[in-house]
Amino acid sequence: MNKPLSRNLPMKCAAFCLALGLFSSACSPQVGTTSESGRKSTRTEEKAPQEKFSAYLFTYFTGNSKAEESIRFAISQDGYNFRALNGNQPILNSAQISSTGGVRDPHILRGADGKTFYMVVTDMVSANGWSSNRAMVLLKSTDLINWTSSVVNIQKRFAGNEKLLRVWAPQTIYDPEAKKYMVYFSMKHGDDPDKIYYAYANPDFTDLESEPKQLYFSPTNGAAIDGDIVLKDGKYHLFFKTEGEGSGIKIAVSDKLTGGYVLQDRYVQQTKDPVEGAGVFKLIDEEGYILMYDVYTKGKYQFTKTTDLQNFTVVDNDVTMNFHPRHGTVIPITAQESEALVRQWLPAGEVLLSAQAKELKKNNLFLDSAKRTLHLPVKPGTDLSAFDPGFVSLPGVKVSRSAADFTKGAVNYTVEIKGKEPQTFAVTAREDHNTVLEGYYADPDIIYSEKNGKYYLYPTSDGFTGWSGTYFKAFSSEDLVNWKDEGVILDLPKDVSWGKRNAWAPAIIEKKINGQYKYFFYFTAAQKVGVAVSDSPTGPFVDSGKPLVDALPKGVTGGQQIDPDVFTDPKTGKSYLYWGNGYMAGAELNADMVSLKPGTTKVMTPDKTFREGTHVLYRNGTYYFLWSEDDTRSENYRVRYGTSSSPLGKITVPANNLVIAKDPASGIYGTGHNSVIQVPGKDEWYIVYHRFNYPKGITMGDAAGFNREVAIDRMEFNPDGSIKQVTPTHEGIKGLNRK
C-alpha cells in the first residue's frame, strides 16, 4: 500500500551521479518503460537544475533496540561537522511505514530531475533475529520533509524465494542506459551466503517491477552485503562488506552498472575493528570523497578521505557529531533545502549546543530551553576573558553575541533561523572540574605511584552498548585535576588469550619487589578476573595467560566473577584480592601477586545492599569496605560502607552508612563504583566514582548505565571514624599543591 506521510521522513544517500556532481544530459530524457505485467507507463525526467550544493544531509539509524531502528537526520555545512536534527529523534514513525515496526540502513538518492528524492530502508526489527525479514521499504519525497512509502516483500512479490531468510541494506541508483531507478540489496537463501542483487523500481517508486538478479559474483562465493555504488571516471565502483573468511570492506569495479564487477582483492577500511555499512560521498568545495563506515563494535563511525577511491586517509580528528550513527549515508543539498530542514527540525537552543571550542567539556553542556540558558563547563586553565565557544556554522542560521566576556557573568547570544523569530540565550561559562576525564569512562580505580610521584587512574572504557568495550586505558595527573591520557594499556583481543570481551572494572597496585617497582593490574574479561604485570604504571602490561578467578566461591550459587579490588595491608605487607557481583569474596594473594593463597578465599557479603564494586582502605587501625548498591543503570546506584578489624574479617555495617548518592537538584545520578585515594602523608581523602552522563544520562533509560563519566570529590571522616556522606558536585576539587 502506498501510504502518504505528512510528517518527518528520512532519506538515504547513494553515491549516485547527481549527488556526486557527475550527471550528464543522458540522465534526464523522457522515458517510456514497460513493466513485467506489460503495463505501459511514462516517466519524465527533467534536466537536473544547476543550483549549487552548499550543505550535507546525513541520514542514519542509531542501534538495535526497536526505538533506535528508525530514521534520523543530521546536517552539516562542511561535510565534517554534523548536528542531529529533531533532537536526534526519528523524523518518521517506523511503525507507519514498515511491516515489522522497525527500519534500518537508510539510503537516500536525489533523482535525475534534481528535485525528487528516493529512499530505501531495510524493513527489520533485529530483536526478531538477523534472518527474520523479507522486505524493504521504498520512499519518495519532493521536499525532504513529506514522504510517501511502500513495503516490498521480496518473498511474497517474486516466486522462487521460499528459502529466503533476509533482505538487507537496499540502495538506489539511476541507470542512464535503462533510464530507470535500480535498487540493489543483499539477500540470503537457505545455506547460501549473502549475495548482492538488483531490480528496477516502477515509475512511481512504489514497487519493484523486475525480478531480482545477482549483481556481484564473488570469485570465492563468499558473502557480500552493504553494497554502495560510486560512479567515477566512467567506472562503477561497488563498495561492499565481505563476510565469512575475513570481514571488511572491499571494492569491485565494472564498466557497466548491472554486472561485470571485478574484485580488487584488498580491504580498504583503515581499522582492524569490525566494520559495516560503507558509504561514499563527494565533497562539495574540495577535491576528493569521504568513505565512512560503521565501526559497530566500538560504537563509533570512522571517516576516511580519498581522491582516487584507492588510497584512504583517516580524518576522524576533523569530524564532530553529537549523535552515534549506525549504517547511514550522506548527500549534498542546496541552501534552500538545508534552510527548510533547519526550519523544520532544528530548535534555536540546539544551535548553541554545537559549541566545539577545544576548552569545552563537550559532553556536559547544559541547555535549559524553557529558561533560554546555556552552561558551558570549561577545562582547567581556560581564560574566560577571551573564551569563544566556537559554535558550528550551520546553513540558514546566524549566531551573534553581546560584547561582554564570560568573566562578568552571562553573555547573551542571539540565534536567528531563517523563517523563525530570533531567540536570545544567556550563556555562562565556568571551570568545572567534574567530570575529570574527557569521554565516557566508569568503574575508576586510582593509585599514587611512589616511583613517579604521580596519580594514575584506571577506568572501564565506557560508551559501548551493553558494556561491550574491549580495552583499558590509563590516565596520569600531578594534582587530581589535570589528567593526561596515557593510551591503551591492555587490549583484550590482542593481549588476552582467554577473554576477548567485556573489559570491565580494573584495579591496580604498585609493589616494590627486590628493589624494583612492579605494577599488578587486575581486570575483568568475559566475566572472569585476570591479572597483567608491568614495570610501569602506563604499561605495556603482559597478561598472566589464564584467569585468576573464573568460578563462584564455595557456597555461592549466583552472581558474576567481576569487579576486582586489590589492597595491601600496611600492618603486615600482605596483599588481598576482593571481587564479586551479587556476593563479596576476598582472598590473600601469594607473594607473586598473580595467584591466590589456597584456603584463604572467604565469602564476605556484608548485607543485602551489596551489589558489586568492592573497595578497601585502611585508616587509623580500621579497615573500611565500600561497595555499590543497586544496578549501574539505576539513578539510585550508590555507595555504602562497613568496617572490620582485619582484611578478611567480619564486616560491621553502621546504621548510617551511605557514602555518596544522587543529587537530583544538581542533575547528578547513578553515583557508584568507586575507589578512594589518600594524599601521601596527609589525612586527606578523595572519592573517585562514576555517575550518569550529565545532563543527558537521566533521559537515556538503560543506556545511562553504559554512558558514564568519572568524577572526584572530597571525602571526610567524623571524629568517631565514620564516613561523612559526600555531596557529589560539578565543581569538583581544587588542584592539589604537592609542595
Secondary structure, DSSP 8 states (H G I E B T S, - for coil): --EEE-S-----B---TGGGT---GGGSSEEEEE-TT--EEEEE--------EEEEEEEEE--SSTTTSS-EEEEESSSSEEEESGGG--SS-HHHH-SSS-EEEEEEEE-TTSS-EEEEEEE--GGG-TT---EEEEEEESSSSSEEEEEEEHHHHSTT-TTEEEEEEEEEEEETTTTEEEEEEEEEETTS--EEEEEEB-TTSSSB-S--EE----TT--EEEEEEEEEETTEEEEEEEEESSS-EEEEEEESBTTB--EEE-S---SSSS--EEEEEEE-SSSSSEEEEEEETTTTEEEEEEESSSS--EE-GGG-EESS--EEEEEEEEEHHHHHHHHHHH--HHHHHTT---TTB-GGG-EEETTTTEEEEEE-TT--TTS--------TTEEEEE-S--GGGS-EEEEEEETTS--EEEEEEEEE---S-SSS-EEEEEEEEETTTTEEEEEEEE--STTS---EEEEEEESSSSS-EEEEEEEEHHHH-SS--S--EEEEEEEEEETTEEEEEEEEEETTEEEEEEESSTT---EE-SS-SB-S--TT--S-BS---EEEE-TTT--EEEEE-BSS-EEEEB-TTSSSB-TT--EE---STT--EEEEEEEETTEEEEEEEES-TTSTT-EEEEEEESSTTS--B--SS-EEE--BGGGTB---EEEEEEE-TTSS-EEEEEEEE-TTTGGGSGGGGGGSEEEEEEEE-B-TTS-B--B---SS--------
